[in-house]
Amino acid sequence: MGAPGLAPGQPAQAASASQTILIVGDSLSAEYGLKRGTGWVPLLEKQLAGERKAARVINASISGDTTSGGRSRLPALLAQHKPDTVVIELGGNDALRGLPLDMTEKNLTAMTQASKKAGAKVLLVGMQVPPNYGGAYGAGFAGLFPKVARAEKVALVPFFLKGVADAEDPVANFQADRIHPNEQSQARMLANVWPELKKLIK
């Protein structure tokens, strides 16, 4: 999904905190095409501050990343940042490239297991693909996320772009490429993540 975004491990909030949240995602979390500071991750920082939750956010999201890329990067990120919570927001680029579903599932499972082994709680952020990808592939892809979440007993956001991609007029919620949500959609994306993430960082 797009061009390079934030560098791996770039801290979104540098202040010392009692807990660390590591976000490993793609362009949807790396502010692709957006003004810096307007993406859902910076909005998350404001949410945390507003609720007086002492948490440091590390945004290790890279535009264009796949689950394979995230899996290869994760061990170093876990060792460096020692996160309390890991948010895995990957898979969209796997689908755009038509990669095998079993590969995506294995990568998501491996990332979840590695995070748990490192002592972190995990939030898996689910995605869906447009109908033109075919019913079987679309259903299989959407089903990967709850399947991994159930098997690994971790938290799940069923659909990251709920209320954005499935809105009555979805085109109004996206940038010109019709792939990346615009600035106005970032608050809704955070609203989809926050209820589940909040439970992990009490």
ChimeraX attribute file (.defattr): number of C-alpha atoms within 10 A of each C-alpha:
attribute: neighborCount
match mode: 1-to-1
recipient: residues
	/A:1	19
	/A:2	18
	/A:3	13
	/A:4	16
	/A:5	20
	/A:6	20
	/A:7	13
	/A:8	16
	/A:9	21
	/A:10	13
	/A:11	16
	/A:12	19
	/A:13	15
	/A:14	11
	/A:15	10
	/A:16	10
	/A:17	12
	/A:18	9
	/A:19	16
	/A:20	21
	/A:21	23
	/A:22	27
	/A:23	24
	/A:24	27
	/A:25	26
	/A:26	31
	/A:27	26
	/A:28	29
	/A:29	24
	/A:30	27
	/A:31	27
	/A:32	24
	/A:33	19
	/A:34	15
	/A:35	10
	/A:36	11
	/A:37	12
	/A:38	15
	/A:39	25
	/A:40	22
	/A:41	23
	/A:42	20
	/A:43	17
	/A:44	19
	/A:45	19
	/A:46	12
	/A:47	14
	/A:48	18
	/A:49	12
	/A:50	9
	/A:51	9
	/A:52	9
	/A:53	16
	/A:54	17
	/A:55	20
	/A:56	22
	/A:57	26
	/A:58	23
	/A:59	24
	/A:60	24
	/A:61	28
	/A:62	28
	/A:63	21
	/A:64	21
	/A:65	23
	/A:66	25
	/A:67	27
	/A:68	18
	/A:69	15
	/A:70	24
	/A:71	19
	/A:72	13
	/A:73	16
	/A:74	21
	/A:75	14
	/A:76	12
	/A:77	20
	/A:78	20
	/A:79	10
	/A:80	10
	/A:81	14
	/A:82	18
	/A:83	22
	/A:84	22
	/A:85	22
	/A:86	27
	/A:87	23
	/A:88	24
	/A:89	25
	/A:90	30
	/A:91	29
	/A:92	24
	/A:93	18
	/A:94	20
	/A:95	21
	/A:96	13
	/A:97	10
	/A:98	11
	/A:99	13
	/A:100	12
	/A:101	18
	/A:102	12
	/A:103	13
	/A:104	22
	/A:105	19
	/A:106	16
	/A:107	21
	/A:108	25
	/A:109	21
	/A:110	17
	/A:111	25
	/A:112	27
	/A:113	16
	/A:114	17
	/A:115	24
	/A:116	17
	/A:117	11
	/A:118	15
	/A:119	15
	/A:120	22
	/A:121	20
	/A:122	27
	/A:123	22
	/A:124	27
	/A:125	24
	/A:126	24
	/A:127	22
	/A:128	23
	/A:129	17
	/A:130	12
	/A:131	11
	/A:132	8
	/A:133	13
	/A:134	10
	/A:135	12
	/A:136	9
	/A:137	18
	/A:138	17
	/A:139	14
	/A:140	13
	/A:141	23
	/A:142	19
	/A:143	17
	/A:144	21
	/A:145	25
	/A:146	20
	/A:147	14
	/A:148	20
	/A:149	22
	/A:150	11
	/A:151	10
	/A:152	14
	/A:153	12
	/A:154	16
	/A:155	20
	/A:156	23
	/A:157	22
	/A:158	19
	/A:159	20
	/A:160	22
	/A:161	23
	/A:162	17
	/A:163	17
	/A:164	22
	/A:165	23
	/A:166	12
	/A:167	12
	/A:168	9
	/A:169	10
	/A:170	13
	/A:171	17
	/A:172	16
	/A:173	21
	/A:174	17
	/A:175	16
	/A:176	12
	/A:177	10
	/A:178	13
	/A:179	15
	/A:180	20
	/A:181	27
	/A:182	23
	/A:183	17
	/A:184	14
	/A:185	20
	/A:186	25
	/A:187	16
	/A:188	16
	/A:189	23
	/A:190	20
	/A:191	16
	/A:192	19
	/A:193	23
	/A:194	16
	/A:195	11
	/A:196	16
	/A:197	22
	/A:198	11
	/A:199	9
	/A:200	17
	/A:201	16
	/A:202	8
